[in-house]
Amino acid sequence: MPYKSIRNSIILCHILLLLAVIFQPGRARASADIVNPKQIYSYSVMQRDIEKLAAAYPDLVSVQTLGKTAYGRELWAVKLGRGESVLFLNGSHHAREWMTTALLMKMIDTYAGSYYLDKPIGSYDIREILDRVSIWVVPMVNPDGVTLSQQGTAGLPKQTAALLNRYNRGSNNYTRWKANMQGLDLNRQYPANWSTMRNAVNYPNYQNYRGIKPAQAPEVKMMMDFTHTIDPDITISYHSSGGIIFWHYHTLAANLARDREIASSLARLTGYSLVRPEKNPSGGGYKDWFIQEFGRPGFTVEIGNYAGEANLPLSAFGQIWAENRQVPLYTASQTYKLWLKRQSVQALNQPMSLFAQAPVYPGAGASASVSVIAPQDVLVLARKGDWYRIKTGSGAGWIHPAPGQLGIVEQIDTDADIKQAAALRKYPDAFAPKVAVVSQKKVKVTGRLGTWLQVDAGEAKWWIDGREAVLRQPAEMKETDSTGEGASAAPESAEPVSPAPEMTPAPSPAPGQSPGASGAGITAQMSASVRSWSR
């Protein structure tokens, strides 16, 4: 073979091998490379990345809007995780601090990819954490201000540009802009000692204007309402700059040791310094309001070296990421402990099905198990949070099943037509181990739990996602059985799978989740929210 042909064959083989690696099944879905934080991270880039994340991780990431700013931009909230307890992170209260948005989006991307691949981050088991905790993130609290800080007044009406120039003290340097586009400093707008706040100005300004009343800014009102809705046990507000952590605001004596311990751990993780508690702190910030309103731990984390009235340089991101990569994971573990402590025991006395082997513990929240129970029908005596007290042959004990491992199966006897090849799983959950793939057009269905269908696979009963099948009505089964056409396409009157009347009492979506807000469903919503000025 000529040298040129051999060389071309080798090149072709390399290309085919590269394509095989790139297009491995599930690889694109589970690669943490959607978010590129090493760029000027704008509102429109954030929207695009949010949409991609929701589409790539549909069973883990969902999105909702909290409302619109005065300039018509949506305040987006992203939910990552499947637990009932809630950690709330937010960034870019201040316009020039937009690197905090990039940091939060990188966290969502990295954690979601690790969850799908079932890979730990450091010593943290991502599956375990995100099965217990839902991390809600508002990555950009101040989208109008961020856009102004990044691109100035270009494209704005002359009157608006002139007004903003006056708020900016006649300067064309909008990279220093901190407020929203009404000249309100959003982190001086919360009702926590608002009237006695220090270091505030009394007129619209590029920074430090507290407004004429608390929650005057729609962004602040939306943040307060949303916080009450999701009821988080811990919050972290990301700001820049200085490498310091604020953790105290008129904290009750009973909570002082608890909050100081968490803050000290955050300081060790990041290398940042803790700010000493003040006898008369200024107030007005989100962290201040949260601690005052909920009596729970709230933190303000100032990333990066002190940059003055400027945004942090892009070159600083790598170090900031290394310092903060594990912060939400540690904080989520503390969130879960605080949440479980608040839960009361509820009596159930209800038969349920346990679909996977489970360790048995002496109490809810215990760290060491005393035995293991095999999959079987159990009597659930009580529930505390996402722990269940069950009766076993050797007595009573507590189990902590992952999503989909415990539930009430509705017994049915019908057939289902498979729309396409569907995965058979050990229990009714998208992340349950896959047993096989069903390729035939018709399967026998013996039970239903939510939108999942229990399939008779001969030697065992496994589960398929009901969204991939269409249930047949009894009359249709008789007709197809008599004609011998049981494997034909689904008849027009076949019903799509809908949730069973009696659902599992296992953990429900976190409060505040908007139905249908995950995946590509936000495309139209996002497109409608983009204004000509936000590019």
Secondary structure, DSSP 8 states (H G I E B T S, - for coil): --HHHHHHHHHHHHHHHHHHHHT-TTTTTT-S-S---SS---HHHHHHHHHHHHHH-TTTEEEEEEEE-TTS-EEEEEEEE--SEEEEEEE-SSGGGTHHHHHHHHHHHHHHHHHHHT--BTTB-HHHHHHHEEEEEES-S-HHHHHHHHHTTTTS-HHHHHHHHHHTTT-S-GGG--S-TTS--GGG-SSSSGGG-SS-BSS--SS-B--SSTT-SHHHHHHHHHHHHH--SEEEEEEESSSEEE--SS--HHHHHHHHHHHHHHHHHH--EE----SS----SHHHHHHHHH-S-EEEEEESS--SSS---GGGHHHHHHHHTTHHHHHHHHHHHHHHHH--EEEEEEEEEE-S-EEEBSSTT-SS-SEEE-SEEEEEEEEETTEEEEEETTEEEEE---TTSEE--EEEEEEEEESS-EEEESSSSTTS-EEEEE-SSEEEEEEEETTEEEEE-SSSEEEEEGGGEEE--HHHHHHHHHHT-TTS---TT-EE----SS---S----TT--TT-BGGGGHHHHHHH--TT--
